[in-house]
């Protein structure tokens, strides 16, 4: 019994160590790959970013709308409907925008990355590359990682902007908040620091989500079931990691 | 070939959209009441109580923002708050006996410094000190007076 627990723990430690070494390797080679294999990176920006734009925009619109609805319903009790803009703006820019974008990214792009790399491994494409002295980390993994890292802040910005537009539509056009009050209150309450907090978060989440996706794919058990499992794990682990890091960043920023 | 074109178009559109959205967020959603002047001069004022005045709070005259609070210190000798603020150098004809009071924007808004012009023919300049000041109105004190005294100040018959 004790033996088994120890074995499991050691196995976990080994996987964790391999993961950290893999991350270091990806980080170290990233700058060089960015310049030498730029077309590959652009292709991955298309796969991870441009193809996610529709889901991001639709989600953003509705999330912004629902925030405005909830804010309005509660603020109305204090006759403070004019501050709907502050509520929606703060929530979208600092929290909801980066976090939901990261979760959607994990579901849309992260799974695609993991299963693609996992399938390449299952069909021995990665071994074939190694055979030809082509480093699969540099040729396959890093361009996908960089594509995700570049895409995430842009996707987050699009999500937040569309969200603000959705909140505007619900609050101003539907619930009758004054348009001037909505935007003026929002602009007065928000500082550049708040916007930057959202942008920093999106950069960190981009790195986390992309790294975990490529790691899960690269580390997948090379069978059909293994690739499926890697895809699932990508979503689960990314969601947990993003939410934990979100808490830590928010705590660090607000307790400063 | 056709596929490359679609990919390039899509990527270009995506990156453009993203950068446009970033631009919108950084320029349009943050406060535009930011005071920025190339040249400023610093003025000091002492207050008995500054309430919840913070650095970067606006300094306004006739409702126009002409400066910004840069520093708030406590003077351990006179037991007063020393507020330093900068005023845009183009407003160099503010009488030096103007008085400064700490006001609140709206009922629950943030606090700012309001200047009321005096009648002196000397003007405020770098390093001047405003002598006539009025402290922030602390809501709790007013409520306390009502509870204890029953009658607000200046209401004697």
Interface residues (C-beta under 8 A of the other chain):
Chain A: X42 X43 X45 X46 X49 X50 X51 X53 X89 X93 X151 X153 X154 X155 X157 X158 X160 X161 X162 X164 X186 X187 X188 X189 X190 X191 X192 X194 X195 X198 X199
Chain B: X7 X8 X10 X11 X13 X14 X15 X17 X18 X19 X21 X22 X24 X25 X26 X28 X29 X30 X31 X32 X33
